Amino acid sequence: MIDRYRDDLIRLSREINADPELAYEEHRAVARIVALLEKHGHPVERNLAGLPTAFRARVGPAGPAVALLAEYDALPEVGHGCGHNLISMTIVGAFLLAAAKARDLQVGIELVGTPAEEKGGGKIDLLEKGVFKQSVAALFSHPGAGGKWSVSERLLGITVKRVIYEGLASHAAVSPEKGRNALTALIALFVAVDGWRQHLPSTARVHGIIREGGVASNIIPSRAVGDFGIRAAEMDRLKEMVGTFTDMANGAARQTNTKLTIEDEMRPYLPVVANPKLGDALAVELERQGKTPLRDHLVTASGDIGNVSQEVPTDYIGFPVSADEIPGHSHRMREASVSDYAHDSAFVVIDALAATALRVAIDKAFRESLRTSA
């Protein structure tokens, strides 16, 4: 039956990939998805929860539902270097396939379009506004490389801190002693973080950039701004790391006699809690198609799917765009995400997600077991 949708889904993937839009600005991607859904007879609720680039389509009875979560935002400069065009393709495809096969659904099946995964957290917006209040399960997909298939991947939680140092400007050559160098403070923090990073476990990460560092080389910088991502696999560890980072940032301020402000640059993305029953079901469907997925594999990236997983039984399929290893968030990943290899993988994902969504929606005993297996 998927052949009925094949050309439309590949076209959707290619068009989204070729026309990247940043977080909360994905109007053209949403228009393309909505047009495809409506072409196949599925009305779409736009402006979901007041978000202009969030939407929902549904089959089955009102009330509780299985949520299939689509993403479609891109990265600055790199474009779709995370393969969100393929997430859209697989989730839309799974919804269309499940809808076409739906018989006597006990709960609904929804396609929920979630904006701003790369920056902002559209899924968090939707959670806070109650969109997932009646979700009995959430299913998702994410591309990778190296020929690897996986289910029940673990992702790190992340919080991003914006560090602002304020000092005192002065002439760097005539009166440097009268200045207080904010950039020196920020550099001191980077040095401290580099020393700290040597002793972190493989389940933790810290990485940062300088956003502002001065206006001219002959002026002592009075303001310096950096963003730092802090990641860990457990919430307790993440909170502990934030405390350590804050101490380091304060130490750099004291060294340089500068004023420090720390802000949340984005809302935290929480660690993923994969649901083992859903993982089992997805693995069975992949194995039926000749794939052998890894289980409980740790990926040191993060996503707002973690916030959903803390509230709703959640699992997803990791699938390859290439047999070769390709770095994520890269131009190579963007190009591979519209390859024949990637699209062949995507159709395997579509079949497995649709079958699992139908099982949740039809099998009451299985559905109820999800809440007791996390």
KOLKEKE-212640 format. One line per field, with one value per residue (C-alpha): residue number from 1; residue in three letters; x, y, z. Coordinates in nm, 2 decimals, padded with zeros to 4 digits. Example, Ala and Ser with C-alpha at 12.3 -4.5 7.8 and 13.67 -1.06 7.14 Angstrom:
REM residues 2
i: [1,2] $
aa: [ALA,SER] $
px: [01.23,01.37] $
py: [-00.45,-00.11] $
pz: [00.78,00.71] $
END
This chain:
REM residues 374
i: [1,2,3,4,5,6,7,8,9,10,11,12,13,14,15,16,17,18,19,20,21,22,23,24,25,26,27,28,29,30,31,32,33,34,35,36,37,38,39,40,41,42,43,44,45,46,47,48,49,50,51,52,53,54,55,56,57,58,59,60,61,62,63,64,65,66,67,68,69,70,71,72,73,74,75,76,77,78,79,80,81,82,83,84,85,86,87,88,89,90,91,92,93,94,95,96,97,98,99,100,101,102,103,104,105,106,107,108,109,110,111,112,113,114,115,116,117,118,119,120,121,122,123,124,125,126,127,128,129,130,131,132,133,134,135,136,137,138,139,140,141,142,143,144,145,146,147,148,149,150,151,152,153,154,155,156,157,158,159,160,161,162,163,164,165,166,167,168,169,170,171,172,173,174,175,176,177,178,179,180,181,182,183,184,185,186,187,188,189,190,191,192,193,194,195,196,197,198,199,200,201,202,203,204,205,206,207,208,209,210,211,212,213,214,215,216,217,218,219,220,221,222,223,224,225,226,227,228,229,230,231,232,233,234,235,236,237,238,239,240,241,242,243,244,245,246,247,248,249,250,251,252,253,254,255,256,257,258,259,260,261,262,263,264,265,266,267,268,269,270,271,272,273,274,275,276,277,278,279,280,281,282,283,284,285,286,287,288,289,290,291,292,293,294,295,296,297,298,299,300,301,302,303,304,305,306,307,308,309,310,311,312,313,314,315,316,317,318,319,320,321,322,323,324,325,326,327,328,329,330,331,332,333,334,335,336,337,338,339,340,341,342,343,344,345,346,347,348,349,350,351,352,353,354,355,356,357,358,359,360,361,362,363,364,365,366,367,368,369,370,371,372,373,374] $
aa: [MET,ILE,ASP,ARG,TYR,ARG,ASP,ASP,LEU,ILE,ARG,LEU,SER,ARG,GLU,ILE,ASN,ALA,ASP,PRO,GLU,LEU,ALA,TYR,GLU,GLU,HIS,ARG,ALA,VAL,ALA,ARG,ILE,VAL,ALA,LEU,LEU,GLU,LYS,HIS,GLY,HIS,PRO,VAL,GLU,ARG,ASN,LEU,ALA,GLY,LEU,PRO,THR,ALA,PHE,ARG,ALA,ARG,VAL,GLY,PRO,ALA,GLY,PRO,ALA,VAL,ALA,LEU,LEU,ALA,GLU,TYR,ASP,ALA,LEU,PRO,GLU,VAL,GLY,HIS,GLY,CYS,GLY,HIS,ASN,LEU,ILE,SER,MET,THR,ILE,VAL,GLY,ALA,PHE,LEU,LEU,ALA,ALA,ALA,LYS,ALA,ARG,ASP,LEU,GLN,VAL,GLY,ILE,GLU,LEU,VAL,GLY,THR,PRO,ALA,GLU,GLU,LYS,GLY,GLY,GLY,LYS,ILE,ASP,LEU,LEU,GLU,LYS,GLY,VAL,PHE,LYS,GLN,SER,VAL,ALA,ALA,LEU,PHE,SER,HIS,PRO,GLY,ALA,GLY,GLY,LYS,TRP,SER,VAL,SER,GLU,ARG,LEU,LEU,GLY,ILE,THR,VAL,LYS,ARG,VAL,ILE,TYR,GLU,GLY,LEU,ALA,SER,HIS,ALA,ALA,VAL,SER,PRO,GLU,LYS,GLY,ARG,ASN,ALA,LEU,THR,ALA,LEU,ILE,ALA,LEU,PHE,VAL,ALA,VAL,ASP,GLY,TRP,ARG,GLN,HIS,LEU,PRO,SER,THR,ALA,ARG,VAL,HIS,GLY,ILE,ILE,ARG,GLU,GLY,GLY,VAL,ALA,SER,ASN,ILE,ILE,PRO,SER,ARG,ALA,VAL,GLY,ASP,PHE,GLY,ILE,ARG,ALA,ALA,GLU,MET,ASP,ARG,LEU,LYS,GLU,MET,VAL,GLY,THR,PHE,THR,ASP,MET,ALA,ASN,GLY,ALA,ALA,ARG,GLN,THR,ASN,THR,LYS,LEU,THR,ILE,GLU,ASP,GLU,MET,ARG,PRO,TYR,LEU,PRO,VAL,VAL,ALA,ASN,PRO,LYS,LEU,GLY,ASP,ALA,LEU,ALA,VAL,GLU,LEU,GLU,ARG,GLN,GLY,LYS,THR,PRO,LEU,ARG,ASP,HIS,LEU,VAL,THR,ALA,SER,GLY,ASP,ILE,GLY,ASN,VAL,SER,GLN,GLU,VAL,PRO,THR,ASP,TYR,ILE,GLY,PHE,PRO,VAL,SER,ALA,ASP,GLU,ILE,PRO,GLY,HIS,SER,HIS,ARG,MET,ARG,GLU,ALA,SER,VAL,SER,ASP,TYR,ALA,HIS,ASP,SER,ALA,PHE,VAL,VAL,ILE,ASP,ALA,LEU,ALA,ALA,THR,ALA,LEU,ARG,VAL,ALA,ILE,ASP,LYS,ALA,PHE,ARG,GLU,SER,LEU,ARG,THR,SER,ALA] $
px: [00.00,00.29,00.35,00.04,00.23,00.59,00.64,00.46,00.67,01.00,00.90,00.82,01.16,01.34,01.15,01.19,01.56,01.61,01.41,01.54,01.36,01.47,01.29,00.93,00.96,00.88,00.58,00.66,00.75,00.42,00.23,00.38,00.29,-00.06,-00.11,00.00,-00.23,-00.53,-00.45,-00.51,-00.83,-00.70,-00.82,-00.55,-00.58,-00.35,-00.21,-00.21,-00.20,-00.14,00.18,00.17,00.39,00.24,-00.05,-00.24,-00.42,-00.62,-00.79,-01.00,-01.23,-01.20,-01.01,-00.69,-00.45,-00.11,00.10,00.33,00.57,00.71,00.99,01.09,01.31,01.66,02.00,02.16,02.40,02.40,02.03,01.89,02.21,02.01,01.78,01.45,01.32,01.34,01.16,00.88,00.87,00.87,00.61,00.38,00.42,00.35,00.03,-00.09,-00.02,-00.18,-00.48,-00.53,-00.51,-00.70,-00.98,-01.18,-00.94,-01.00,-00.80,-00.71,-00.38,-00.25,00.02,00.15,00.37,00.62,00.83,01.16,01.35,01.69,01.63,01.34,01.16,00.82,00.74,00.78,00.54,00.29,00.34,00.28,-00.04,-00.18,-00.15,-00.02,-00.25,-00.44,-00.15,-00.12,00.21,00.45,00.64,00.92,01.22,01.56,01.83,02.19,02.46,02.70,02.44,02.31,01.95,01.83,01.54,01.51,01.81,01.91,01.97,02.14,01.95,02.08,02.05,02.21,02.35,02.42,02.71,02.75,03.05,03.06,03.37,03.50,03.62,03.94,04.21,04.41,04.74,04.71,04.54,04.49,04.52,04.20,04.00,03.84,03.85,03.52,03.67,03.95,03.68,03.51,03.84,03.92,03.58,03.66,04.00,03.83,03.57,03.85,04.01,03.68,03.60,03.90,03.74,03.38,03.23,03.13,02.77,02.83,02.93,03.01,03.06,03.05,03.09,03.18,02.89,03.04,03.40,03.46,03.43,03.79,04.13,04.24,03.94,03.94,03.62,03.36,03.12,03.16,02.89,02.92,02.67,02.75,02.56,02.57,02.46,02.41,02.22,02.04,01.86,02.05,02.38,02.27,02.18,02.51,02.70,02.51,02.62,02.98,02.96,02.81,03.10,03.35,03.18,03.18,03.54,03.63,03.44,03.63,03.96,03.89,03.68,03.39,03.02,02.86,02.50,02.39,02.07,01.89,01.95,01.69,01.46,01.61,01.57,01.53,01.70,01.51,01.32,01.26,00.97,01.09,00.75,00.74,01.10,01.02,00.74,00.94,01.23,01.00,00.88,01.23,01.35,01.06,01.21,01.56,01.70,01.88,01.85,02.07,01.90,01.95,02.23,02.36,02.37,02.53,02.30,01.98,01.63,01.29,01.16,01.31,01.05,00.77,00.92,00.91,00.53,00.42,00.54,00.78,01.02,01.16,01.36,01.71,01.78,02.08,02.11,02.43,02.64,02.94,02.99,02.88,02.89,02.56,02.48,02.70,02.67,02.74,02.45,02.23,02.32,02.29,01.94,01.80,01.99,01.83,01.98,01.81,01.48,01.50,01.56,01.28,01.02,01.13,01.08,00.73,00.62,00.75,00.61,00.26,00.24,00.34,00.10,-00.18,-00.09,-00.11,-00.44,-00.60,-00.45,-00.58,-00.37,-00.05,-00.15,-00.21,00.12,00.31,00.23,00.37,00.69,00.88] $
py: [00.00,00.24,00.25,00.47,00.74,00.67,00.95,01.21,01.13,01.14,01.47,01.60,01.50,01.66,01.99,02.04,01.96,02.21,02.49,02.50,02.72,02.79,02.73,02.87,02.99,02.66,02.79,02.65,02.30,02.30,02.41,02.12,01.86,02.00,01.99,01.63,01.52,01.70,01.55,01.21,01.31,01.41,01.75,01.93,02.15,02.45,02.69,02.41,02.55,02.89,02.80,02.91,02.62,02.35,02.13,01.81,01.55,01.26,00.94,00.73,00.81,01.13,01.12,00.94,00.89,00.76,01.06,01.05,01.34,01.52,01.77,02.01,02.29,02.34,02.45,02.79,02.78,02.40,02.37,02.02,01.88,01.69,01.52,01.67,01.63,01.26,01.28,01.46,01.20,00.90,01.04,01.16,00.83,00.63,00.83,00.79,00.41,00.36,00.56,00.35,00.03,00.14,-00.09,-00.06,00.17,00.18,00.51,00.76,00.80,01.16,01.32,01.62,01.87,02.00,02.31,02.44,02.12,02.27,02.58,02.66,02.33,02.32,02.00,02.17,02.44,02.18,01.99,02.30,02.38,02.03,01.89,01.56,01.53,01.24,01.08,00.71,00.68,00.89,00.75,00.93,00.87,01.02,00.97,00.88,00.71,00.42,00.17,00.15,00.09,00.14,00.16,00.29,00.52,00.73,01.10,01.34,01.62,01.97,02.31,02.61,02.90,03.24,03.40,03.78,03.95,04.33,04.52,04.87,05.00,05.20,05.26,04.93,05.11,05.44,05.34,04.96,04.98,05.17,04.89,04.57,04.32,04.12,03.91,03.80,03.67,03.48,03.33,03.23,03.05,02.86,02.75,02.63,02.44,02.28,02.15,02.03,01.85,01.62,01.46,01.42,01.08,00.97,01.05,01.42,01.71,02.08,02.30,02.67,02.96,03.33,03.54,03.88,03.96,04.33,04.59,04.69,04.56,04.90,04.91,04.70,04.49,04.60,04.32,03.96,03.70,03.32,03.04,02.70,02.38,02.15,01.79,01.48,01.15,01.20,01.50,01.49,01.49,01.78,01.99,01.91,02.01,02.34,02.41,02.34,02.56,02.85,02.83,02.84,03.14,03.33,03.25,03.40,03.72,03.75,03.70,03.99,04.22,04.20,04.17,03.83,03.75,03.40,03.35,03.05,03.07,02.80,02.58,02.25,01.95,01.66,01.31,01.06,00.79,00.52,00.28,-00.08,-00.22,00.02,-00.05,-00.43,-00.37,-00.14,-00.39,-00.68,-00.48,-00.39,-00.75,-00.86,-00.64,-00.78,-00.51,-00.58,-00.27,-00.17,-00.14,00.13,00.29,00.62,00.91,01.22,01.46,01.60,01.68,01.80,01.45,01.39,01.62,01.43,01.10,01.21,01.25,01.00,00.64,00.72,00.54,00.59,00.44,00.55,00.48,00.53,00.77,00.60,00.29,00.53,00.72,01.08,01.35,01.50,01.87,01.88,01.95,01.59,01.48,01.73,01.58,01.22,01.29,01.30,01.00,00.68,00.50,00.74,00.71,00.33,00.34,00.58,00.34,00.07,00.31,00.41,00.05,-00.02,00.30,00.25,-00.11,-00.02,00.27,00.04,-00.21,00.05,00.18,-00.16,-00.38,-00.27,-00.50,-00.39,-00.03,-00.05,-00.23,00.08,00.27,-00.01,-00.08,00.26] $
pz: [00.00,00.06,-00.31,-00.34,-00.14,-00.25,-00.51,-00.29,00.01,-00.17,-00.33,00.02,00.15,-00.14,-00.13,00.25,00.22,-00.06,00.12,00.48,00.74,01.09,01.42,01.44,01.08,00.90,00.71,00.37,00.51,00.69,00.38,00.19,00.45,00.49,00.11,00.10,00.38,00.23,-00.11,00.06,00.23,00.58,00.72,00.92,01.23,01.18,01.43,01.69,02.05,01.91,01.73,01.36,01.24,01.46,01.33,01.38,01.17,01.31,01.24,01.48,01.77,01.97,02.30,02.37,02.08,01.96,01.86,01.56,01.59,01.29,01.28,00.99,01.11,00.98,01.11,01.05,00.75,00.73,00.64,00.68,00.82,01.08,00.83,00.95,00.60,00.65,00.99,00.81,00.54,00.77,01.01,00.74,00.56,00.88,00.94,00.59,00.60,00.94,00.84,00.53,00.73,01.03,01.13,01.45,01.63,02.00,02.03,01.77,01.57,01.54,01.33,01.53,01.36,01.61,01.52,01.65,01.76,01.69,01.89,02.12,02.17,02.00,02.17,02.51,02.39,02.30,02.62,02.83,02.64,02.69,02.34,02.47,02.77,02.62,02.43,02.51,02.33,02.12,01.82,01.64,01.41,01.36,01.09,01.15,00.94,00.94,00.84,01.20,01.30,01.66,01.89,02.25,02.20,02.50,02.45,02.69,02.86,02.78,02.93,02.75,02.96,02.83,03.02,03.01,03.15,03.19,03.26,03.18,02.84,02.81,02.55,02.51,02.44,02.63,02.95,02.97,03.35,03.37,03.20,03.32,03.04,03.00,02.72,02.96,03.20,02.93,02.81,03.17,03.18,02.86,03.01,03.33,03.12,02.91,03.23,03.37,03.05,03.08,03.38,03.27,03.19,02.84,02.94,02.99,02.76,02.78,02.47,02.41,02.17,02.20,02.08,02.16,02.24,02.19,01.92,01.83,01.91,02.06,02.31,02.62,02.58,02.83,02.74,02.64,02.59,02.55,02.51,02.68,02.63,02.94,02.88,03.10,03.09,03.42,03.56,03.90,03.71,03.49,03.80,03.96,03.64,03.62,03.98,03.89,03.58,03.78,04.03,03.74,03.58,03.92,03.97,03.63,03.73,04.06,03.88,03.64,03.87,03.62,03.67,03.58,03.46,03.37,03.17,03.03,02.65,02.59,02.80,02.91,02.69,02.93,02.90,02.69,02.88,02.62,02.67,02.66,02.54,02.25,02.18,02.17,01.92,01.70,01.70,01.60,01.30,01.19,01.23,01.01,00.74,00.79,01.01,01.34,01.56,01.85,02.18,02.45,02.25,02.40,02.16,02.32,02.14,02.28,02.17,02.30,02.24,02.59,02.74,02.58,02.70,03.06,03.03,02.76,02.68,02.40,02.17,01.82,01.54,01.45,01.09,00.85,00.55,00.45,00.50,00.57,00.88,00.83,01.10,01.20,01.16,00.85,00.48,00.41,00.62,00.44,00.11,00.22,00.36,00.01,-00.12,-00.25,00.04,00.29,00.12,00.11,00.48,00.53,00.38,00.62,00.90,00.77,00.77,01.12,01.28,01.11,01.23,01.59,01.60,01.49,01.75,02.02,01.89,01.86,02.13,02.47,02.68,02.50,02.53,02.90,02.95,02.83,03.14,03.37,03.17,03.18] $
END
